[in-house]
Every structure is written in structure tokens, then in C-alpha cells.
Amino acid sequence: MTEEIPLDIDGYASEYTGRTAITRLLAVSKYDSVAGSRLRALLLAIRQVKAVTLDYELYGTLLEELRPYRTQNVGEAETGTLPRTLNDIDVLEGMADLEAEVAGRIDEAWLATTAQQVKKQDDKLEAEMRNYSVNLIKESIRLTHHAQATHARAHGDMEAALKSYAQTKDFNSSARHDLESSLGTIEVSLDIGAFAHTLPAVARAEYAINRLITNSTSMAAGGVQISSSRDHPAIIMTGAQQRENERITGEMKEMSAITDTKLRVARGIVKVGQGSSQWASAAREFGGISGKLEDWEGTVVASGDIAVYATLTSLATCNRSTIKTLLLDNIQMRYFMDYGSAAYTRELVDCYMHARYQRLLEILRERKPRHLIDPFLRPVIAALEDHILQNALVQYFQPYNSASFSRMLASFGQEDENSRNDLAGKLAMLIKTGRLQARLDLVEMAMHATKPDPRQSLYTEALATGQKVQSASRKAMLHMQLVESGLSLDGNKGQAKKKPGKKRGGQQN
């Protein structure tokens, strides 16, 4: 039986910063199977809350979650302090700055200072907003909304942050402003998993970057026109104008590339959560990334996360040639796959491409802890693994006319009776959905490929075509009879009415 590989908590946490680091550490504290890892992750999360946020409410919540660990054995009374070791993990290593929390006390000084700072900033921003609203200073109002969003994120009020970013739309005066507010909305919505806000913000950001590029191109095309041709005007630029033109063009290309990467990441993450119908599209989004994450690195996702998402969605939905294009031939994706805790993704792809299915499933089991603590993967990881197995079964059977269950189970490293029954059920489903052209022999415990009968296919197709022609002919005959009878359909009112006809003798009715 393959054992799960324990997660390196400190190494994993080092890939993230800010609120994202807290979110990931809290996931470890809830879902990791090792109690010592859960406790250490909780302490690291408390450290992050105190260091990079003003979220004193979350601080209090995390202190409450420490209470069950204040005893060495379940059922004992609280000892008042945390155990130094738990499951052979030195949970308190490097935690000298959390002396109060380890001893079961609240850091009253930090709590009071933080609460006072939050209130002071709230009052300041509200006063500024009232002043600017009275004087109708549009740009100052916009900047204040942005400041309110940033402050709300710092003290954990994500709904208020989304509201502030939405309010900036009425005061934006350029495409760059629209892009800033849209990206802010995307960051917050991904942080709290509010995907309903993500895709609309992505669409607004795409529109904003297109406007920005168009406007910058028009601004860059300065100079003096010397040609009278309307289709191909010649422009003379001074040296300074030419250098400025090159600077603007380069700046826009860089901004466009960075924004494209961010929007692909956002769309891909949303599609991962939307289920199996969107995984192929998610794989293409991640596979289309051509640049680094820049300021999103660690603050929204890590490069290793992109490698994991791209690998799992590709293996679940794509064939070998597509996987090669999206992952192996993609220089940027190869960089992601070598990053941090995601280095195993390269071996995962290699096993799939070279039909080493037993090792493929072993890696998925070993890396289960890594996948379960990912907030975007956790809801769908079981379904993803099931689809990867299905895709592998289809790929395994393609070269054969028949294959025994025992040989298939040996290839996938699953030889017990339960695995045999599960395999039969999966194969039956693949045959029913048309992914496998085969039939099951449950007496011989084998699967045999079925060759389509071209004669039967031709007969079925001809019969279907004849039925369509017959139906069209009947409709045409009915239409002709209605016209001959002087009946027509009123397109506005949807009512049939009598057309004026001719009486005998050539007179109209």
C-alpha cells in the first residue's frame, strides 16, 4: 500500500505571502492527517496574521482553535501550554515570538494597537470620502475607494473590499483605472472563493486592456504627416518622438503579457471549480500561459499551483499529443513544473505519457495531502483522480483487440477483489458513454474490442436521412395547400387570416 508523503509545512508556507499564506496554512490546520503538522500550521498562521494583517477577529478565532491542543492526550484537562512535540514533530521550533499564544494567553498589546489602528484608519477614510464627495473631486473619490478596499482586505472584511472596488467604476476616468479595479476584484474574489465575481471582472479587465493598448497606439503615432495618401500616410518623427513611441509600445506589450497571464490564471481556476465539463478548457487556459505571475506570485497563487492545476486537468481530459503541446513543449510550463512543492508533476506526466499507470496512481495517492489542502482543488480532487483513471483506461486499451481484467489490474497495481469489481463498473460506464468501443465478457473476465459494421452504419444513416426528407416534404406540401387555400400566417400577431381571393368572373372579394 502506497503511503502518503508528509507535507513539509515550512517549505510549503514559504511559497506564499500575505493573506494567501494564511488561507493555505489554515487549510493545512484543518485537513492534514498529522496532528503535529496541523498544530504547527495553525501557529504559523497566527504569526502571519500578526505580521501582515490587521485582522484581530481572525486572531481571536485562531486562538480558540489552539485550545484542543493544550493537552497531551485526548480527554485530559488543559495543561495551559502547548506540547513541544506532537507525532514526532517539533511544533514549537522557531516560535519564540509566539510565547503568549503558546502559553495560552492573548497578546493584549498587539490586539489593542491593531484595533485602534483599524478604527483610526476607518475614521480617516470616511472623513476624506465625505469631503471629496461634497466637493465632487472625482479622482480623489476613486483613490479613496481604492484605499478603503485595501484597508478592508487588511482587517479581513472581504465583502467591504469587493463593494469598494465596485464603487470605483463610477469614478474611473481611464482604461488603466478600470484595469486596476478589475484586477483588485479578481484578487479578492479568488481569495474568498467568490467565483461569481471573478468572471465578470475578467471580462472587464480584458476590455480595459484592449482599450489601453488602442489608446496608447494612437498616442504613440505622433509626428508630422507628409504623405497625401489617406490609406498609407507617411509620418516623420523626431528622435525623441521615436524613442517615446518605442517606450510606450514596449510598456504596453509588457503590461498586456502580464495581464494576459493573470486573466488566464483566474479563468483557469474558476473552470477547475466548475467541474468536469470545464476541465479541458481550464487545461488550455493554463497551457496558454506564456509569462511569469509577477506580483501575483505567492500573493494569489504560486507557480507550483499552476503546474498542479495544469497537470491534473490535462491528464483528466486530454490525449497524449495535446498533453505534449500544453505541458512538455511549453517552456513556461516546464518552469512551473520544476517549482517548489510541485516538482512531482513532471514525473506524473512522464508516467502517463509512457504508460506507467501503476506509478501514476501511486503518485496521486502519495500527493493526496498536497491536493487536499489546496482550496481550489479540494472540492474536485476526487473527481479529477477518477477522470485521470478513466482516461488512462481508455489509453491502455487503444492498441488491443482484447484484454483480460487480471492483466489490466496488474498494470494499474490493483489486484484485489474490490478493485476487480470497480474496474468492471468503470469499463461498463466508459462503454456506455461511447469512450470505449468494446464489450465486456464477465464470464471470462475480459474486454473485447467491437468493430463497427459499415453496412449497418450506412443503413442507419440512410434511414435517418430519408426520415428528414420525408418530414421536410410533408411540411412543404402543407405550406403549398395553405397558400392555395388563401391562408397565411400573420408574423406580427401569430394568427392565420384569410387572404383576399378572386371571385368568379375576375372580381375581387
PASEFI-466217 format. One record per residue (C-alpha): residue number from 1; x, y, z. Coordinates in nm, 2 decimals, always signed. Layout:
N
NUM / X / Y / Z .
...
This chain:
509
1 / +0.00 / +0.00 / +0.00 .
2 / +0.14 / +0.34 / -0.10 .
3 / +0.18 / +0.58 / +0.19 .
4 / +0.11 / +0.95 / +0.17 .
5 / +0.42 / +1.17 / +0.17 .
6 / +0.40 / +1.40 / +0.48 .
7 / +0.38 / +1.77 / +0.39 .
8 / +0.68 / +2.00 / +0.46 .
9 / +0.48 / +2.27 / +0.63 .
10 / +0.75 / +2.53 / +0.65 .
11 / +0.86 / +2.48 / +0.29 .
12 / +0.50 / +2.49 / +0.16 .
13 / +0.43 / +2.81 / +0.36 .
14 / +0.74 / +2.98 / +0.22 .
15 / +0.58 / +2.97 / -0.13 .
16 / +0.31 / +3.22 / -0.02 .
17 / +0.28 / +3.56 / +0.13 .
18 / +0.01 / +3.77 / +0.30 .
19 / -0.35 / +3.66 / +0.31 .
20 / -0.29 / +3.37 / +0.07 .
21 / -0.03 / +3.22 / +0.31 .
22 / -0.28 / +3.24 / +0.59 .
23 / -0.55 / +3.07 / +0.38 .
24 / -0.32 / +2.79 / +0.28 .
25 / -0.19 / +2.74 / +0.64 .
26 / -0.55 / +2.73 / +0.78 .
27 / -0.63 / +2.46 / +0.52 .
28 / -0.33 / +2.25 / +0.65 .
29 / -0.45 / +2.30 / +1.01 .
30 / -0.79 / +2.16 / +0.91 .
31 / -0.72 / +1.89 / +0.66 .
32 / -0.37 / +1.75 / +0.71 .
33 / -0.37 / +1.40 / +0.86 .
34 / -0.08 / +1.46 / +1.10 .
35 / -0.18 / +1.63 / +1.43 .
36 / +0.17 / +1.79 / +1.47 .
37 / +0.15 / +1.94 / +1.12 .
38 / -0.19 / +2.08 / +1.19 .
39 / -0.07 / +2.25 / +1.51 .
40 / +0.24 / +2.39 / +1.35 .
41 / +0.04 / +2.53 / +1.06 .
42 / -0.20 / +2.69 / +1.30 .
43 / +0.09 / +2.86 / +1.48 .
44 / +0.24 / +2.98 / +1.15 .
45 / -0.10 / +3.12 / +1.05 .
46 / -0.12 / +3.32 / +1.38 .
47 / +0.23 / +3.46 / +1.31 .
48 / +0.12 / +3.57 / +0.96 .
49 / -0.20 / +3.73 / +1.09 .
50 / +0.00 / +3.94 / +1.34 .
51 / +0.27 / +4.02 / +1.09 .
52 / +0.09 / +4.12 / +0.77 .
53 / -0.28 / +4.19 / +0.86 .
54 / -0.49 / +4.40 / +1.10 .
55 / -0.74 / +4.11 / +1.13 .
56 / -0.78 / +4.09 / +1.51 .
57 / -1.11 / +3.90 / +1.48 .
58 / -0.93 / +3.62 / +1.29 .
59 / -0.66 / +3.63 / +1.56 .
60 / -0.92 / +3.56 / +1.83 .
61 / -1.07 / +3.27 / +1.62 .
62 / -0.73 / +3.10 / +1.57 .
63 / -0.65 / +3.13 / +1.95 .
64 / -0.98 / +2.93 / +2.01 .
65 / -0.86 / +2.67 / +1.77 .
66 / -0.55 / +2.62 / +1.97 .
67 / -0.74 / +2.51 / +2.28 .
68 / -0.78 / +2.14 / +2.19 .
69 / -0.41 / +2.10 / +2.16 .
70 / -0.34 / +2.21 / +2.52 .
71 / -0.33 / +1.86 / +2.64 .
72 / -0.11 / +1.57 / +2.56 .
73 / -0.39 / +1.31 / +2.55 .
74 / -0.74 / +1.33 / +2.44 .
75 / -0.98 / +1.36 / +2.73 .
76 / -0.73 / +1.52 / +2.97 .
77 / -0.78 / +1.87 / +3.11 .
78 / -0.59 / +2.16 / +2.96 .
79 / -0.23 / +2.18 / +3.07 .
80 / -0.22 / +2.55 / +2.99 .
81 / +0.06 / +2.53 / +2.74 .
82 / +0.11 / +2.36 / +2.40 .
83 / +0.31 / +2.03 / +2.36 .
84 / +0.66 / +2.08 / +2.23 .
85 / +0.64 / +1.77 / +2.02 .
86 / +0.34 / +1.60 / +1.86 .
87 / +0.37 / +1.30 / +1.63 .
88 / +0.75 / +1.34 / +1.64 .
89 / +0.72 / +1.70 / +1.50 .
90 / +0.88 / +1.98 / +1.69 .
91 / +0.59 / +2.21 / +1.66 .
92 / +0.74 / +2.50 / +1.86 .
93 / +1.07 / +2.52 / +1.67 .
94 / +1.13 / +2.89 / +1.59 .
95 / +0.81 / +3.01 / +1.77 .
96 / +0.97 / +3.23 / +2.03 .
97 / +0.78 / +3.53 / +1.91 .
98 / +0.45 / +3.35 / +1.99 .
99 / +0.53 / +3.30 / +2.36 .
100 / +0.20 / +3.44 / +2.47 .
101 / -0.01 / +3.23 / +2.23 .
102 / +0.19 / +2.91 / +2.32 .
103 / +0.12 / +2.97 / +2.69 .
104 / -0.25 / +3.02 / +2.63 .
105 / -0.25 / +3.40 / +2.66 .
106 / -0.38 / +3.67 / +2.43 .
107 / -0.13 / +3.92 / +2.30 .
108 / -0.32 / +4.21 / +2.45 .
109 / -0.07 / +4.48 / +2.33 .
110 / -0.10 / +4.37 / +1.97 .
111 / -0.48 / +4.34 / +1.99 .
112 / -0.52 / +4.68 / +2.14 .
113 / -0.28 / +4.85 / +1.90 .
114 / -0.44 / +4.68 / +1.60 .
115 / -0.80 / +4.76 / +1.70 .
116 / -0.70 / +5.12 / +1.75 .
117 / -0.52 / +5.14 / +1.41 .
118 / -0.83 / +4.99 / +1.23 .
119 / -1.07 / +5.24 / +1.39 .
120 / -0.83 / +5.53 / +1.32 .
121 / -0.80 / +5.44 / +0.95 .
122 / -1.17 / +5.38 / +0.92 .
123 / -1.25 / +5.73 / +1.06 .
124 / -0.98 / +5.89 / +0.84 .
125 / -1.11 / +5.73 / +0.52 .
126 / -1.47 / +5.81 / +0.60 .
127 / -1.39 / +6.18 / +0.66 .
128 / -1.19 / +6.20 / +0.34 .
129 / -1.48 / +6.04 / +0.14 .
130 / -1.73 / +6.29 / +0.28 .
131 / -1.51 / +6.58 / +0.20 .
132 / -1.43 / +6.47 / -0.16 .
133 / -1.80 / +6.38 / -0.22 .
134 / -1.91 / +6.72 / -0.12 .
135 / -1.65 / +6.89 / -0.35 .
136 / -1.71 / +6.63 / -0.63 .
137 / -1.33 / +6.56 / -0.67 .
138 / -1.37 / +6.26 / -0.89 .
139 / -1.01 / +6.13 / -0.89 .
140 / -0.98 / +6.17 / -0.51 .
141 / -1.30 / +5.98 / -0.46 .
142 / -1.16 / +5.70 / -0.68 .
143 / -0.84 / +5.68 / -0.48 .
144 / -1.03 / +5.68 / -0.15 .
145 / -1.24 / +5.39 / -0.27 .
146 / -0.92 / +5.20 / -0.35 .
147 / -0.77 / +5.29 / -0.01 .
148 / -1.09 / +5.16 / +0.16 .
149 / -1.07 / +4.84 / -0.04 .
150 / -0.71 / +4.79 / +0.07 .
151 / -0.79 / +4.86 / +0.43 .
152 / -1.09 / +4.63 / +0.43 .
153 / -0.87 / +4.35 / +0.29 .
154 / -0.61 / +4.42 / +0.57 .
155 / -0.86 / +4.37 / +0.85 .
156 / -1.05 / +4.08 / +0.69 .
157 / -1.37 / +4.24 / +0.56 .
158 / -1.36 / +4.10 / +0.21 .
159 / -1.73 / +4.19 / +0.13 .
160 / -1.65 / +4.55 / +0.20 .
161 / -1.34 / +4.53 / -0.02 .
162 / -1.55 / +4.39 / -0.31 .
163 / -1.80 / +4.67 / -0.26 .
164 / -1.53 / +4.94 / -0.26 .
165 / -1.38 / +4.81 / -0.58 .
166 / -1.72 / +4.80 / -0.74 .
167 / -1.78 / +5.17 / -0.64 .
168 / -1.46 / +5.28 / -0.81 .
169 / -1.62 / +5.20 / -1.15 .
170 / -1.83 / +5.52 / -1.14 .
171 / -1.52 / +5.74 / -1.09 .
172 / -1.27 / +5.58 / -1.32 .
173 / -1.16 / +5.81 / -1.59 .
174 / -0.93 / +5.59 / -1.80 .
175 / -0.88 / +5.23 / -1.91 .
176 / -0.59 / +5.19 / -1.67 .
177 / -0.82 / +5.28 / -1.38 .
178 / -1.08 / +5.02 / -1.50 .
179 / -0.80 / +4.76 / -1.52 .
180 / -0.68 / +4.83 / -1.17 .
181 / -1.02 / +4.80 / -1.01 .
182 / -1.10 / +4.48 / -1.21 .
183 / -0.78 / +4.31 / -1.11 .
184 / -0.84 / +4.41 / -0.74 .
185 / -1.19 / +4.25 / -0.76 .
186 / -1.04 / +3.93 / -0.91 .
187 / -0.78 / +3.90 / -0.64 .
188 / -1.04 / +3.94 / -0.36 .
189 / -1.29 / +3.71 / -0.52 .
190 / -1.03 / +3.43 / -0.57 .
191 / -0.91 / +3.48 / -0.21 .
192 / -1.26 / +3.41 / -0.07 .
193 / -1.38 / +3.17 / -0.35 .
194 / -1.65 / +3.41 / -0.47 .
195 / -1.62 / +3.30 / -0.83 .
196 / -1.95 / +3.47 / -0.93 .
197 / -1.75 / +3.80 / -0.91 .
198 / -1.44 / +3.66 / -1.09 .
199 / -1.55 / +3.61 / -1.45 .
200 / -1.74 / +3.94 / -1.49 .
201 / -1.42 / +4.12 / -1.35 .
202 / -1.21 / +3.92 / -1.60 .
203 / -1.43 / +4.04 / -1.89 .
204 / -1.40 / +4.40 / -1.77 .
205 / -1.02 / +4.37 / -1.74 .
206 / -1.00 / +4.22 / -2.10 .
207 / -1.20 / +4.52 / -2.23 .
208 / -0.99 / +4.76 / -2.03 .
209 / -0.65 / +4.63 / -2.16 .
210 / -0.78 / +4.64 / -2.52 .
211 / -0.88 / +5.00 / -2.48 .
212 / -0.55 / +5.08 / -2.31 .
213 / -0.35 / +4.93 / -2.60 .
214 / -0.56 / +5.11 / -2.86 .
215 / -0.53 / +5.45 / -2.69 .
216 / -0.15 / +5.41 / -2.64 .
217 / -0.11 / +5.32 / -3.00 .
218 / -0.29 / +5.64 / -3.10 .
219 / -0.08 / +5.85 / -2.86 .
220 / +0.25 / +5.69 / -2.99 .
221 / +0.17 / +5.77 / -3.35 .
222 / +0.28 / +6.13 / -3.32 .
223 / +0.48 / +6.32 / -3.57 .
224 / +0.41 / +6.51 / -3.89 .
225 / +0.22 / +6.36 / -4.19 .
226 / +0.40 / +6.42 / -4.52 .
227 / +0.20 / +6.20 / -4.75 .
228 / -0.13 / +6.29 / -4.90 .
229 / -0.23 / +5.92 / -4.93 .
230 / -0.52 / +5.85 / -4.70 .
231 / -0.46 / +5.48 / -4.69 .
232 / -0.08 / +5.49 / -4.62 .
233 / +0.01 / +5.82 / -4.46 .
234 / +0.39 / +5.87 / -4.40 .
235 / +0.49 / +6.00 / -4.07 .
236 / +0.81 / +6.19 / -3.98 .
237 / +0.92 / +6.16 / -3.62 .
238 / +1.19 / +6.34 / -3.43 .
239 / +1.44 / +6.12 / -3.24 .
240 / +1.27 / +6.20 / -2.91 .
241 / +0.93 / +6.11 / -3.05 .
242 / +1.06 / +5.78 / -3.19 .
243 / +1.22 / +5.69 / -2.85 .
244 / +0.89 / +5.77 / -2.68 .
245 / +0.70 / +5.57 / -2.93 .
246 / +0.92 / +5.27 / -2.86 .
247 / +0.89 / +5.32 / -2.49 .
248 / +0.51 / +5.33 / -2.49 .
249 / +0.49 / +5.03 / -2.73 .
250 / +0.73 / +4.82 / -2.51 .
251 / +0.54 / +4.92 / -2.19 .
252 / +0.21 / +4.82 / -2.34 .
253 / +0.34 / +4.49 / -2.46 .
254 / +0.47 / +4.41 / -2.12 .
255 / +0.15 / +4.51 / -1.94 .
256 / -0.06 / +4.31 / -2.19 .
257 / +0.15 / +4.00 / -2.14 .
258 / +0.13 / +4.03 / -1.76 .
259 / -0.24 / +4.09 / -1.76 .
260 / -0.30 / +3.80 / -2.00 .
261 / -0.12 / +3.57 / -1.76 .
262 / -0.33 / +3.69 / -1.47 .
263 / -0.66 / +3.66 / -1.66 .
264 / -0.57 / +3.31 / -1.78 .
265 / -0.49 / +3.21 / -1.42 .
266 / -0.82 / +3.35 / -1.30 .
267 / -1.03 / +3.18 / -1.57 .
268 / -0.85 / +2.85 / -1.53 .
269 / -0.90 / +2.85 / -1.15 .
270 / -1.27 / +2.92 / -1.19 .
271 / -1.31 / +2.65 / -1.46 .
272 / -1.14 / +2.39 / -1.23 .
273 / -1.41 / +2.45 / -0.97 .
274 / -1.69 / +2.43 / -1.23 .
275 / -1.65 / +2.06 / -1.28 .
276 / -1.55 / +1.81 / -1.54 .
277 / -1.72 / +1.99 / -1.83 .
278 / -1.48 / +2.28 / -1.80 .
279 / -1.16 / +2.09 / -1.72 .
280 / -1.04 / +2.07 / -2.08 .
281 / -1.09 / +2.45 / -2.12 .
282 / -0.90 / +2.50 / -1.79 .
283 / -0.61 / +2.29 / -1.92 .
284 / -0.60 / +2.51 / -2.23 .
285 / -0.60 / +2.83 / -2.02 .
286 / -0.31 / +2.72 / -1.80 .
287 / -0.13 / +2.57 / -2.10 .
288 / -0.16 / +2.91 / -2.28 .
289 / +0.03 / +3.10 / -2.01 .
290 / +0.35 / +3.24 / -2.16 .
291 / +0.48 / +3.46 / -1.87 .
292 / +0.56 / +3.46 / -1.50 .
293 / +0.30 / +3.56 / -1.24 .
294 / +0.49 / +3.87 / -1.14 .
295 / +0.32 / +4.04 / -0.84 .
296 / +0.07 / +3.75 / -0.82 .
297 / +0.35 / +3.51 / -0.73 .
298 / +0.26 / +3.39 / -0.38 .
299 / +0.00 / +3.66 / -0.32 .
300 / -0.27 / +3.49 / -0.52 .
301 / -0.12 / +3.16 / -0.63 .
302 / +0.23 / +3.01 / -0.66 .
303 / +0.39 / +2.89 / -0.98 .
304 / +0.38 / +2.54 / -0.84 .
305 / +0.00 / +2.56 / -0.81 .
306 / -0.03 / +2.64 / -1.18 .
307 / +0.18 / +2.33 / -1.26 .
308 / -0.05 / +2.11 / -1.05 .
309 / -0.37 / +2.25 / -1.19 .
310 / -0.25 / +2.23 / -1.55 .
311 / -0.12 / +1.87 / -1.50 .
312 / -0.43 / +1.73 / -1.33 .
313 / -0.68 / +1.89 / -1.57 .
314 / -0.47 / +1.78 / -1.88 .
315 / -0.44 / +1.42 / -1.76 .
316 / -0.81 / +1.41 / -1.69 .
317 / -0.92 / +1.53 / -2.03 .
318 / -0.65 / +1.54 / -2.30 .
319 / -0.48 / +1.29 / -2.52 .
320 / -0.11 / +1.24 / -2.54 .
321 / -0.05 / +1.48 / -2.83 .
322 / -0.24 / +1.76 / -2.65 .
323 / -0.06 / +1.70 / -2.32 .
324 / +0.27 / +1.72 / -2.51 .
325 / +0.17 / +2.06 / -2.66 .
326 / +0.03 / +2.21 / -2.34 .
327 / +0.28 / +2.08 / -2.09 .
328 / +0.60 / +1.93 / -2.23 .
329 / +0.66 / +2.17 / -2.52 .
330 / +0.57 / +2.48 / -2.32 .
331 / +0.88 / +2.64 / -2.18 .
332 / +0.69 / +2.85 / -1.92 .
333 / +0.50 / +2.54 / -1.80 .
334 / +0.82 / +2.34 / -1.76 .
335 / +0.95 / +2.62 / -1.54 .
336 / +0.63 / +2.60 / -1.33 .
337 / +0.66 / +2.22 / -1.31 .
338 / +1.01 / +2.25 / -1.16 .
339 / +0.89 / +2.50 / -0.89 .
340 / +0.89 / +2.42 / -0.52 .
341 / +0.65 / +2.15 / -0.40 .
342 / +0.52 / +2.08 / -0.75 .
343 / +0.83 / +1.91 / -0.88 .
344 / +0.64 / +1.58 / -0.88 .
345 / +0.42 / +1.69 / -1.16 .
346 / +0.69 / +1.62 / -1.42 .
347 / +0.71 / +1.26 / -1.31 .
348 / +0.33 / +1.24 / -1.31 .
349 / +0.32 / +1.35 / -1.68 .
350 / +0.61 / +1.12 / -1.77 .
351 / +0.43 / +0.82 / -1.62 .
352 / +0.11 / +0.89 / -1.82 .
353 / +0.30 / +0.95 / -2.14 .
354 / +0.49 / +0.62 / -2.11 .
355 / +0.20 / +0.41 / -1.98 .
356 / +0.34 / +0.35 / -1.63 .
357 / -0.01 / +0.36 / -1.48 .
358 / +0.08 / +0.19 / -1.16 .
359 / +0.33 / +0.45 / -1.07 .
360 / +0.09 / +0.72 / -1.19 .
361 / -0.17 / +0.61 / -0.93 .
362 / +0.09 / +0.58 / -0.66 .
363 / +0.20 / +0.94 / -0.71 .
364 / -0.16 / +1.06 / -0.69 .
365 / -0.20 / +0.87 / -0.36 .
366 / +0.13 / +1.00 / -0.22 .
367 / +0.04 / +1.36 / -0.31 .
368 / -0.31 / +1.34 / -0.17 .
369 / -0.22 / +1.57 / +0.13 .
370 / -0.08 / +1.83 / -0.10 .
371 / -0.40 / +1.83 / -0.31 .
372 / -0.65 / +1.83 / -0.02 .
373 / -0.51 / +2.14 / +0.14 .
374 / -0.54 / +2.34 / -0.19 .
375 / -0.86 / +2.55 / -0.16 .
376 / -0.93 / +2.53 / -0.53 .
377 / -0.86 / +2.16 / -0.57 .
378 / -1.01 / +2.02 / -0.26 .
379 / -1.38 / +2.02 / -0.38 .
380 / -1.29 / +1.84 / -0.71 .
381 / -0.98 / +1.63 / -0.64 .
382 / -1.17 / +1.30 / -0.61 .
383 / -1.35 / +1.36 / -0.94 .
384 / -1.02 / +1.47 / -1.11 .
385 / -0.84 / +1.15 / -0.99 .
386 / -1.14 / +0.94 / -1.12 .
387 / -1.13 / +1.11 / -1.46 .
388 / -0.75 / +1.06 / -1.48 .
389 / -0.80 / +0.68 / -1.42 .
390 / -1.08 / +0.67 / -1.68 .
391 / -0.85 / +0.85 / -1.94 .
392 / -0.57 / +0.61 / -1.85 .
393 / -0.80 / +0.30 / -1.91 .
394 / -0.91 / +0.43 / -2.25 .
395 / -0.55 / +0.49 / -2.34 .
396 / -0.44 / +0.15 / -2.21 .
397 / -0.70 / -0.04 / -2.43 .
398 / -0.65 / +0.15 / -2.75 .
399 / -0.37 / -0.08 / -2.90 .
400 / -0.55 / -0.41 / -2.81 .
401 / -0.83 / -0.62 / -2.95 .
402 / -0.89 / -0.78 / -2.62 .
403 / -0.75 / -0.75 / -2.26 .
404 / -0.81 / -0.96 / -1.95 .
405 / -0.92 / -0.80 / -1.63 .
406 / -0.62 / -0.96 / -1.44 .
407 / -0.37 / -0.81 / -1.68 .
408 / -0.54 / -0.46 / -1.66 .
409 / -0.54 / -0.48 / -1.28 .
410 / -0.18 / -0.57 / -1.27 .
411 / -0.09 / -0.28 / -1.50 .
412 / -0.27 / -0.04 / -1.26 .
413 / -0.14 / -0.21 / -0.94 .
414 / -0.49 / -0.31 / -0.82 .
415 / -0.53 / -0.68 / -0.79 .
416 / -0.78 / -0.73 / -0.50 .
417 / -1.14 / -0.84 / -0.55 .
418 / -1.29 / -0.49 / -0.48 .
419 / -1.06 / -0.34 / -0.74 .
420 / -1.19 / -0.61 / -0.99 .
421 / -1.55 / -0.50 / -0.93 .
422 / -1.46 / -0.13 / -0.95 .
423 / -1.28 / -0.19 / -1.28 .
424 / -1.58 / -0.37 / -1.43 .
425 / -1.80 / -0.08 / -1.33 .
426 / -1.57 / +0.18 / -1.48 .
427 / -1.53 / -0.01 / -1.80 .
428 / -1.90 / -0.05 / -1.83 .
429 / -1.95 / +0.32 / -1.79 .
430 / -1.68 / +0.40 / -2.05 .
431 / -1.85 / +0.17 / -2.30 .
432 / -2.19 / +0.32 / -2.22 .
433 / -2.07 / +0.67 / -2.28 .
434 / -1.90 / +0.57 / -2.61 .
435 / -1.54 / +0.64 / -2.50 .
436 / -1.46 / +0.27 / -2.54 .
437 / -1.58 / +0.07 / -2.85 .
438 / -1.58 / -0.27 / -2.67 .
439 / -1.79 / -0.53 / -2.49 .
440 / -1.74 / -0.69 / -2.15 .
441 / -1.72 / -1.07 / -2.11 .
442 / -1.79 / -1.12 / -1.74 .
443 / -1.76 / -1.50 / -1.77 .
444 / -1.41 / -1.49 / -1.90 .
445 / -1.34 / -1.16 / -1.71 .
446 / -1.21 / -0.98 / -2.02 .
447 / -1.30 / -0.69 / -2.26 .
448 / -1.31 / -0.73 / -2.63 .
449 / -1.30 / -0.45 / -2.89 .
450 / -1.60 / -0.42 / -3.12 .
451 / -1.56 / -0.32 / -3.48 .
452 / -1.83 / -0.10 / -3.62 .
453 / -2.04 / -0.26 / -3.90 .
454 / -2.01 / -0.03 / -4.20 .
455 / -2.32 / -0.18 / -4.37 .
456 / -2.53 / -0.12 / -4.06 .
457 / -2.39 / +0.23 / -4.02 .
458 / -2.47 / +0.31 / -4.38 .
459 / -2.83 / +0.17 / -4.34 .
460 / -2.89 / +0.37 / -4.02 .
461 / -2.76 / +0.69 / -4.18 .
462 / -2.97 / +0.64 / -4.49 .
463 / -3.28 / +0.58 / -4.29 .
464 / -3.23 / +0.89 / -4.08 .
465 / -3.17 / +1.10 / -4.40 .
466 / -3.49 / +0.96 / -4.55 .
467 / -3.70 / +1.04 / -4.25 .
468 / -3.56 / +1.40 / -4.26 .
469 / -3.65 / +1.43 / -4.63 .
470 / -4.00 / +1.29 / -4.57 .
471 / -4.06 / +1.53 / -4.28 .
472 / -3.95 / +1.83 / -4.49 .
473 / -4.17 / +1.72 / -4.79 .
474 / -4.48 / +1.70 / -4.56 .
475 / -4.41 / +2.05 / -4.43 .
476 / -4.37 / +2.18 / -4.79 .
477 / -4.69 / +2.01 / -4.91 .
478 / -4.88 / +2.16 / -4.61 .
479 / -4.74 / +2.51 / -4.69 .
480 / -4.85 / +2.47 / -5.06 .
481 / -5.20 / +2.37 / -4.95 .
482 / -5.23 / +2.67 / -4.72 .
483 / -5.12 / +2.91 / -4.99 .
484 / -5.36 / +2.76 / -5.24 .
485 / -5.64 / +2.80 / -4.99 .
486 / -5.56 / +3.17 / -4.94 .
487 / -5.44 / +3.13 / -4.59 .
488 / -5.12 / +3.29 / -4.45 .
489 / -4.96 / +3.33 / -4.11 .
490 / -4.95 / +3.69 / -3.97 .
491 / -4.60 / +3.72 / -3.85 .
492 / -4.68 / +4.01 / -3.60 .
493 / -4.98 / +3.86 / -3.43 .
494 / -4.91 / +3.49 / -3.49 .
495 / -5.27 / +3.44 / -3.63 .
496 / -5.38 / +3.28 / -3.96 .
497 / -5.60 / +3.50 / -4.17 .
498 / -5.78 / +3.48 / -4.50 .
499 / -5.61 / +3.64 / -4.79 .
500 / -5.83 / +3.83 / -5.03 .
501 / -5.92 / +3.60 / -5.32 .
502 / -6.08 / +3.64 / -5.66 .
503 / -6.45 / +3.57 / -5.73 .
504 / -6.56 / +3.40 / -6.04 .
505 / -6.56 / +3.64 / -6.33 .
506 / -6.23 / +3.81 / -6.22 .
507 / -6.37 / +4.03 / -5.94 .
508 / -6.20 / +4.05 / -5.60 .
509 / -6.37 / +3.98 / -5.27 .
